[in-house]
Amino acid sequence: MTVLSMGNPIFVTYMIAGAIMILKIMGQGWMTVFRMLKSDAGLVNPEDLQVGPINRNPRPEQLELNDYVDRSRRMHRNDLENVPAFLACGLLFVAAEPSYLFANILMYTFVGARLFHAAAYVTKQSHEVRATFYTVGSVTVIIMALYVLAAAIL
């Protein structure tokens, strides 16, 4: 059995966790588009004010900051700042061959933390609530990276 194959249950865990996180990132982009269409606002580029089949009545105020749309953009940016590190570190972690239980705990903890972070963000919870979920996810990836370093060095 090779480490990066469907025969390795730890790699399957990584595949599931990674796919959920990739769907989260891509879904967040679509949430931003939905919010832009729903509010008819939140455009970011001057060329977005051209008449088109979706924007039949462009107006300069469509370029003004719209928190409803921008909140989704901030969530997307936050995912793009955090999930790629998990995806890269997770693959190295699988290659380091941790125990199945340890891998499951860490990978699903990261996924849960990111999903709870998103829920806290979209429902406008305090910074402390969001920071708690960010911290759980970040510390999880740090533990994975330290495990990889120890496996490679020792």
C-alpha positions in Angstrom: 0.0 0.0 0.0 1.3 3.5 -0.8 0.7 6.3 1.6 -1.1 8.5 -1.0 -3.7 6.0 -2.2 -7.3 5.1 -1.4 -6.0 2.1 0.4 -4.6 4.3 3.2 -7.5 5.4 5.4 -5.5 8.5 6.6 -5.2 9.6 3.0 -9.0 9.1 2.6 -9.6 11.3 5.6 -7.4 13.9 4.0 -9.3 13.6 0.8 -12.6 14.1 2.5 -11.4 17.0 4.7 -9.6 18.6 1.7 -12.7 18.3 -0.6 -14.9 19.8 2.0 -12.5 22.8 2.4 -12.2 23.2 -1.4 -16.0 23.2 -1.7 -16.2 25.8 1.1 -13.8 28.1 -0.7 -15.6 27.7 -4.0 -19.0 28.1 -2.4 -17.9 31.3 -0.7 -17.2 32.8 -4.1 -20.7 31.9 -5.2 -22.2 33.3 -2.0 -20.5 36.6 -2.9 -22.0 36.5 -6.4 -25.4 35.7 -5.0 -25.2 38.6 -2.5 -24.1 41.0 -5.3 -27.0 40.0 -7.4 -29.5 40.1 -4.5 -28.4 43.6 -3.4 -27.6 45.0 -6.9 -24.5 46.4 -5.2 -21.0 45.6 -4.1 -19.2 45.8 -7.5 -15.5 46.5 -7.3 -14.3 47.5 -10.7 -15.2 50.6 -12.8 -15.7 48.3 -15.8 -18.5 46.5 -13.9 -20.7 49.6 -14.5 -21.1 48.7 -18.2 -24.5 47.7 -19.3 -25.0 44.0 -19.6 -27.6 41.2 -19.4 -27.3 41.1 -15.6 -26.6 44.7 -14.8 -29.1 46.5 -17.1 -29.0 49.7 -15.0 -25.5 50.4 -13.9 -25.0 53.2 -11.4 -21.9 54.7 -9.7 -23.3 53.8 -6.2 -22.9 50.1 -7.1 -19.2 50.6 -6.6 -19.7 51.8 -3.0 -18.8 49.5 -0.2 -21.7 47.2 0.6 -21.2 45.3 3.9 -23.6 42.5 2.9 -21.4 41.7 -0.1 -18.1 42.7 1.4 -18.7 40.4 4.4 -18.8 37.5 2.0 -15.6 38.7 0.3 -13.9 39.0 3.7 -14.9 35.4 4.5 -13.6 34.3 1.1 -10.3 36.0 1.7 -10.1 34.5 5.2 -10.5 31.0 3.7 -7.9 31.7 1.1 -5.5 32.8 3.9 -6.1 29.6 5.9 -7.3 26.6 3.9 -4.3 26.3 1.4 -1.9 25.9 4.4 -4.1 23.0 5.6 -4.2 21.4 2.2 -0.4 21.6 1.8 0.4 20.6 5.4 -2.3 17.9 5.4 -0.6 16.1 2.4 2.8 16.3 4.2 1.1 15.0 7.4 -0.3 12.0 5.5 3.1 11.2 4.2 4.5 11.3 7.8 2.1 8.4 8.6 0.5 9.5 11.8 -2.0 7.2 13.6 -5.4 7.0 12.1 -7.1 8.4 15.2 -4.7 11.4 15.5 -5.1 12.2 11.8 -8.9 12.1 12.1 -9.0 14.2 15.2 -6.7 16.9 13.7 -8.1 17.0 10.2 -11.8 17.0 11.2 -11.0 19.5 14.0 -9.7 21.9 11.3 -12.7 21.4 9.1 -15.1 21.9 12.0 -13.2 25.0 13.1 -13.4 26.6 9.7 -17.1 25.8 9.3 -17.9 27.2 12.7 -15.7 30.3 11.9 -17.8 30.8 8.7 -21.0 30.5 10.7 -19.8 33.0 13.3 -18.7 35.4 10.5 -22.0 35.2 8.5 -24.0 35.7 11.7 -21.9 38.7 12.8 -20.6 37.2 16.0 -17.9 39.1 17.9 -14.3 39.1 17.0 -13.6 36.9 20.0 -15.9 34.2 18.8 -14.4 34.2 15.3 -10.9 34.4 16.8 -11.6 31.3 18.9 -12.5 29.2 15.9 -9.5 30.7 13.9 -7.2 29.8 16.7 -8.5 26.2 16.9 -7.9 25.8 13.2 -4.5 27.5 13.2 -3.2 25.5 16.2 -4.4 22.3 14.5 -2.3 23.0 11.4 0.7 24.0 13.5 0.5 20.7 15.4 0.3 18.9 12.0 3.4 20.8 10.8 5.3 20.1 14.0 4.5 16.4 13.6 5.8 16.5 10.0 9.0 18.2 11.1 9.5 15.7 13.9 8.9 12.8 11.6 11.3 14.2 9.0 14.1 15.1 11.4 14.0 12.3 14.0 
